[in-house]
Amino acid sequence: MKTRRAFGRAVLGGFASLAISAFAHAQQPMTLQQGVPPQQATLDILVLHATNQPGPGSIAPSIANMPQLKRPPFSAYNTYTQLAKQSLTLVKGTPQNYSLINGRIVQITLTNVLPGPRYEISAAINQPGGGPYINLLRVTSPPNDTFFVAGQQYQGGVLVIGFTLH
């Protein structure tokens, strides 16, 4: 009889300590699971003006070390000036707007964060006069890797938009 009571107390004590442990664990602040990347990223946007000038042209010192600008299709221009640089915080699924110097708006959305991490984003740009957005790109990029999109006509050249995710 004593053995049954002792066994019953041990089981009951075990359940009680499990319940207390579970309650204490539930009261601790949530932390990221190891290996699960946060569902946000910092986006650096770089806006450049690409033109063809007489002579050898020039690249602004702040962007002179970007090899992408020296390869096709960007090597078709011999002069690059930096017009703007800004950082935005992207939260998965929440669009962020960035106003370009030509009055158009680029809408960027973090669509996913993959292990590694790698970032998936989509971008759209509004039509002239503030019309509906048209898809510009959908890309997956590793951190700190700048990629460029060009095509918006501006003052005798084109706007080149650089995206770098961190």
ZADO-1210 file (C-alpha; in nm, 4 decimals, padded with zeros to 6 digits):
<atoms>
<atom x="00.0000" y="00.0000" z="00.0000" code="MET" pos="1"/>
<atom x="00.2825" y="00.2366" z="00.0877" code="LYS" pos="2"/>
<atom x="00.4449" y="00.1558" z="-00.2441" code="THR" pos="3"/>
<atom x="00.1311" y="00.2556" z="-00.4335" code="ARG" pos="4"/>
<atom x="00.1079" y="00.5830" z="-00.2458" code="ARG" pos="5"/>
<atom x="00.4741" y="00.6568" z="-00.3026" code="ALA" pos="6"/>
<atom x="00.4358" y="00.5759" z="-00.6722" code="PHE" pos="7"/>
<atom x="00.1214" y="00.7922" z="-00.6935" code="GLY" pos="8"/>
<atom x="00.2978" y="01.0838" z="-00.5258" code="ARG" pos="9"/>
<atom x="00.5956" y="01.0474" z="-00.7587" code="ALA" pos="10"/>
<atom x="00.3693" y="01.0494" z="-01.0647" code="VAL" pos="11"/>
<atom x="00.1656" y="01.3400" z="-00.9294" code="LEU" pos="12"/>
<atom x="00.4855" y="01.5259" z="-00.8397" code="GLY" pos="13"/>
<atom x="00.6225" y="01.4587" z="-01.1877" code="GLY" pos="14"/>
<atom x="00.3067" y="01.5987" z="-01.3494" code="PHE" pos="15"/>
<atom x="00.3168" y="01.9002" z="-01.1203" code="ALA" pos="16"/>
<atom x="00.6792" y="01.9760" z="-01.2021" code="SER" pos="17"/>
<atom x="00.6051" y="01.9311" z="-01.5736" code="LEU" pos="18"/>
<atom x="00.3129" y="02.1728" z="-01.5481" code="ALA" pos="19"/>
<atom x="00.5222" y="02.4271" z="-01.3565" code="ILE" pos="20"/>
<atom x="00.8062" y="02.3908" z="-01.6089" code="SER" pos="21"/>
<atom x="00.5675" y="02.4346" z="-01.9018" code="ALA" pos="22"/>
<atom x="00.4081" y="02.7403" z="-01.7364" code="PHE" pos="23"/>
<atom x="00.7494" y="02.8954" z="-01.6658" code="ALA" pos="24"/>
<atom x="00.8578" y="02.8287" z="-02.0245" code="HIS" pos="25"/>
<atom x="00.5394" y="02.9894" z="-02.1579" code="ALA" pos="26"/>
<atom x="00.6113" y="03.2997" z="-01.9495" code="GLN" pos="27"/>
<atom x="00.9572" y="03.3476" z="-02.1021" code="GLN" pos="28"/>
<atom x="00.9819" y="03.5934" z="-02.3910" code="PRO" pos="29"/>
<atom x="00.9656" y="03.4416" z="-02.7382" code="MET" pos="30"/>
<atom x="01.3033" y="03.4101" z="-02.9061" code="THR" pos="31"/>
<atom x="01.3893" y="03.3257" z="-03.2638" code="LEU" pos="32"/>
<atom x="01.4280" y="02.9592" z="-03.3300" code="GLN" pos="33"/>
<atom x="01.7801" y="02.8756" z="-03.4286" code="GLN" pos="34"/>
<atom x="01.8133" y="02.8729" z="-03.8065" code="GLY" pos="35"/>
<atom x="01.4899" y="03.0648" z="-03.8715" code="VAL" pos="36"/>
<atom x="01.5788" y="03.4030" z="-04.0238" code="PRO" pos="37"/>
<atom x="01.3890" y="03.7141" z="-03.9119" code="PRO" pos="38"/>
<atom x="01.1116" y="03.8095" z="-04.1504" code="GLN" pos="39"/>
<atom x="01.2490" y="04.1553" z="-04.2219" code="GLN" pos="40"/>
<atom x="01.5452" y="04.3114" z="-04.3977" code="ALA" pos="41"/>
<atom x="01.7126" y="04.6445" z="-04.4517" code="THR" pos="42"/>
<atom x="01.7070" y="04.7647" z="-04.8110" code="LEU" pos="43"/>
<atom x="01.9550" y="05.0241" z="-04.9363" code="ASP" pos="44"/>
<atom x="01.8286" y="05.2001" z="-05.2478" code="ILE" pos="45"/>
<atom x="02.0812" y="05.3754" z="-05.4679" code="LEU" pos="46"/>
<atom x="01.9557" y="05.5988" z="-05.7507" code="VAL" pos="47"/>
<atom x="02.1999" y="05.6778" z="-06.0297" code="LEU" pos="48"/>
<atom x="02.1748" y="05.8885" z="-06.3450" code="HIS" pos="49"/>
<atom x="02.3419" y="05.7190" z="-06.6417" code="ALA" pos="50"/>
<atom x="02.4293" y="05.9225" z="-06.9522" code="THR" pos="51"/>
<atom x="02.6656" y="05.9191" z="-07.2454" code="ASN" pos="52"/>
<atom x="02.8944" y="06.2209" z="-07.2431" code="GLN" pos="53"/>
<atom x="03.1617" y="06.3176" z="-07.4956" code="PRO" pos="54"/>
<atom x="03.5004" y="06.1715" z="-07.4136" code="GLY" pos="55"/>
<atom x="03.5748" y="05.8973" z="-07.1648" code="PRO" pos="56"/>
<atom x="03.2987" y="05.9957" z="-06.9220" code="GLY" pos="57"/>
<atom x="03.3186" y="05.9483" z="-06.5460" code="SER" pos="58"/>
<atom x="03.1732" y="05.7529" z="-06.2583" code="ILE" pos="59"/>
<atom x="03.1068" y="05.9270" z="-05.9269" code="ALA" pos="60"/>
<atom x="03.3706" y="05.8288" z="-05.6675" code="PRO" pos="61"/>
<atom x="03.1027" y="05.6923" z="-05.4300" code="SER" pos="62"/>
<atom x="03.0081" y="05.4238" z="-05.6856" code="ILE" pos="63"/>
<atom x="03.3358" y="05.3821" z="-05.8780" code="ALA" pos="64"/>
<atom x="03.4055" y="05.0380" z="-05.7267" code="ASN" pos="65"/>
<atom x="03.0820" y="04.8779" z="-05.8481" code="MET" pos="66"/>
<atom x="03.1832" y="04.6290" z="-06.1186" code="PRO" pos="67"/>
<atom x="02.8202" y="04.5883" z="-06.2346" code="GLN" pos="68"/>
<atom x="02.8358" y="04.9350" z="-06.3922" code="LEU" pos="69"/>
<atom x="03.1317" y="04.8347" z="-06.6075" code="LYS" pos="70"/>
<atom x="02.9531" y="04.5310" z="-06.7594" code="ARG" pos="71"/>
<atom x="02.6689" y="04.5153" z="-07.0144" code="PRO" pos="72"/>
<atom x="02.4055" y="04.6472" z="-07.0230" code="PRO" pos="73"/>
<atom x="02.5257" y="04.9202" z="-06.7855" code="PHE" pos="74"/>
<atom x="02.8573" y="04.9679" z="-06.9673" code="SER" pos="75"/>
<atom x="02.6548" y="05.1247" z="-07.2520" code="ALA" pos="76"/>
<atom x="02.6741" y="05.4483" z="-07.0503" code="TYR" pos="77"/>
<atom x="03.0018" y="05.6230" z="-06.9789" code="ASN" pos="78"/>
<atom x="02.8908" y="05.8644" z="-06.7061" code="THR" pos="79"/>
<atom x="02.7216" y="05.7839" z="-06.3764" code="TYR" pos="80"/>
<atom x="02.6231" y="06.0307" z="-06.1067" code="THR" pos="81"/>
<atom x="02.4679" y="05.9387" z="-05.7747" code="GLN" pos="82"/>
<atom x="02.1356" y="06.1155" z="-05.7194" code="LEU" pos="83"/>
<atom x="02.0136" y="05.9578" z="-05.3966" code="ALA" pos="84"/>
<atom x="02.0767" y="05.6869" z="-05.1390" code="LYS" pos="85"/>
<atom x="01.8323" y="05.5775" z="-04.8699" code="GLN" pos="86"/>
<atom x="01.7717" y="05.2813" z="-04.6397" code="SER" pos="87"/>
<atom x="01.4294" y="05.1288" z="-04.5770" code="LEU" pos="88"/>
<atom x="01.3219" y="04.8571" z="-04.3375" code="THR" pos="89"/>
<atom x="01.1199" y="04.5916" z="-04.5152" code="LEU" pos="90"/>
<atom x="00.8827" y="04.3668" z="-04.3209" code="VAL" pos="91"/>
<atom x="00.7612" y="04.0537" z="-04.4961" code="LYS" pos="92"/>
<atom x="00.4369" y="04.1190" z="-04.6836" code="GLY" pos="93"/>
<atom x="00.4259" y="04.4952" z="-04.6149" code="THR" pos="94"/>
<atom x="00.4923" y="04.7169" z="-04.9204" code="PRO" pos="95"/>
<atom x="00.7250" y="05.0164" z="-04.8813" code="GLN" pos="96"/>
<atom x="00.7170" y="05.3108" z="-05.1215" code="ASN" pos="97"/>
<atom x="01.0167" y="05.5037" z="-05.2507" code="TYR" pos="98"/>
<atom x="00.9730" y="05.8234" z="-05.4551" code="SER" pos="99"/>
<atom x="01.2041" y="05.8648" z="-05.7516" code="LEU" pos="100"/>
<atom x="01.3388" y="06.2002" z="-05.8679" code="ILE" pos="101"/>
<atom x="01.1200" y="06.1807" z="-06.1821" code="ASN" pos="102"/>
<atom x="00.8012" y="06.1699" z="-05.9707" code="GLY" pos="103"/>
<atom x="00.7302" y="05.7999" z="-06.0077" code="ARG" pos="104"/>
<atom x="00.6997" y="05.5707" z="-05.7074" code="ILE" pos="105"/>
<atom x="00.8697" y="05.2338" z="-05.6655" code="VAL" pos="106"/>
<atom x="00.6839" y="04.9947" z="-05.4359" code="GLN" pos="107"/>
<atom x="00.9065" y="04.7251" z="-05.2832" code="ILE" pos="108"/>
<atom x="00.7790" y="04.4220" z="-05.0906" code="THR" pos="109"/>
<atom x="00.9808" y="04.1623" z="-04.9023" code="LEU" pos="110"/>
<atom x="00.8034" y="03.8436" z="-05.0088" code="THR" pos="111"/>
<atom x="01.0171" y="03.5886" z="-04.8242" code="ASN" pos="112"/>
<atom x="01.3328" y="03.5344" z="-04.6212" code="VAL" pos="113"/>
<atom x="01.5032" y="03.2044" z="-04.6955" code="LEU" pos="114"/>
<atom x="01.7763" y="03.0299" z="-04.4964" code="PRO" pos="115"/>
<atom x="02.1235" y="03.1587" z="-04.5587" code="GLY" pos="116"/>
<atom x="01.9665" y="03.4195" z="-04.5517" code="PRO" pos="117"/>
<atom x="01.8483" y="03.5021" z="-04.8990" code="ARG" pos="118"/>
<atom x="01.5846" y="03.7656" z="-04.9586" code="TYR" pos="119"/>
<atom x="01.2994" y="03.7511" z="-05.2078" code="GLU" pos="120"/>
<atom x="01.1574" y="04.0873" z="-05.3061" code="ILE" pos="121"/>
<atom x="00.9168" y="04.2160" z="-05.5626" code="SER" pos="122"/>
<atom x="00.9094" y="04.5697" z="-05.6933" code="ALA" pos="123"/>
<atom x="00.6556" y="04.7615" z="-05.8977" code="ALA" pos="124"/>
<atom x="00.6532" y="05.1144" z="-06.0316" code="ILE" pos="125"/>
<atom x="00.3554" y="05.3396" z="-06.0863" code="ASN" pos="126"/>
<atom x="00.2749" y="05.4527" z="-06.4379" code="GLN" pos="127"/>
<atom x="00.3322" y="05.8160" z="-06.5413" code="PRO" pos="128"/>
<atom x="00.0818" y="06.0497" z="-06.3799" code="GLY" pos="129"/>
<atom x="00.0423" y="05.8248" z="-06.0740" code="GLY" pos="130"/>
<atom x="-00.1472" y="05.5482" z="-06.2559" code="GLY" pos="131"/>
<atom x="-00.1601" y="05.1857" z="-06.1418" code="PRO" pos="132"/>
<atom x="00.1568" y="04.9962" z="-06.0597" code="TYR" pos="133"/>
<atom x="00.3269" y="04.7744" z="-06.3157" code="ILE" pos="134"/>
<atom x="00.5586" y="04.4904" z="-06.2117" code="ASN" pos="135"/>
<atom x="00.9225" y="04.5846" z="-06.2322" code="LEU" pos="136"/>
<atom x="01.1004" y="04.2801" z="-06.0907" code="LEU" pos="137"/>
<atom x="01.0869" y="03.9759" z="-05.8656" code="ARG" pos="138"/>
<atom x="01.4265" y="03.8579" z="-05.7456" code="VAL" pos="139"/>
<atom x="01.6025" y="03.6466" z="-05.4827" code="THR" pos="140"/>
<atom x="01.9273" y="03.7950" z="-05.3547" code="SER" pos="141"/>
<atom x="02.1920" y="03.7101" z="-05.0959" code="PRO" pos="142"/>
<atom x="02.2747" y="03.9799" z="-04.8411" code="PRO" pos="143"/>
<atom x="02.5073" y="04.2646" z="-04.9397" code="ASN" pos="144"/>
<atom x="02.4833" y="04.1870" z="-05.3123" code="ASP" pos="145"/>
<atom x="02.3795" y="04.4953" z="-05.5128" code="THR" pos="146"/>
<atom x="02.1679" y="04.4443" z="-05.8225" code="PHE" pos="147"/>
<atom x="02.0518" y="04.7140" z="-06.0613" code="PHE" pos="148"/>
<atom x="01.7420" y="04.7909" z="-06.2659" code="VAL" pos="149"/>
<atom x="01.7372" y="05.0620" z="-06.5324" code="ALA" pos="150"/>
<atom x="01.4996" y="05.2098" z="-06.7829" code="GLY" pos="151"/>
<atom x="01.3284" y="05.5212" z="-06.6488" code="GLN" pos="152"/>
<atom x="01.4131" y="05.8041" z="-06.8888" code="GLN" pos="153"/>
<atom x="01.5516" y="06.1114" z="-06.7128" code="TYR" pos="154"/>
<atom x="01.7232" y="06.4274" z="-06.8416" code="GLN" pos="155"/>
<atom x="01.8923" y="06.2819" z="-07.1478" code="GLY" pos="156"/>
<atom x="01.9802" y="05.9527" z="-06.9827" code="GLY" pos="157"/>
<atom x="01.8232" y="05.6857" z="-06.7666" code="VAL" pos="158"/>
<atom x="01.7728" y="05.6265" z="-06.3975" code="LEU" pos="159"/>
<atom x="01.9502" y="05.3202" z="-06.2650" code="VAL" pos="160"/>
<atom x="01.8193" y="05.1900" z="-05.9337" code="ILE" pos="161"/>
<atom x="02.0438" y="04.9761" z="-05.7147" code="GLY" pos="162"/>
<atom x="01.9021" y="04.7452" z="-05.4486" code="PHE" pos="163"/>
<atom x="02.1130" y="04.6004" z="-05.1656" code="THR" pos="164"/>
<atom x="01.9530" y="04.3849" z="-04.8958" code="LEU" pos="165"/>
<atom x="02.0954" y="04.3225" z="-04.5471" code="HIS" pos="166"/>
</atoms>
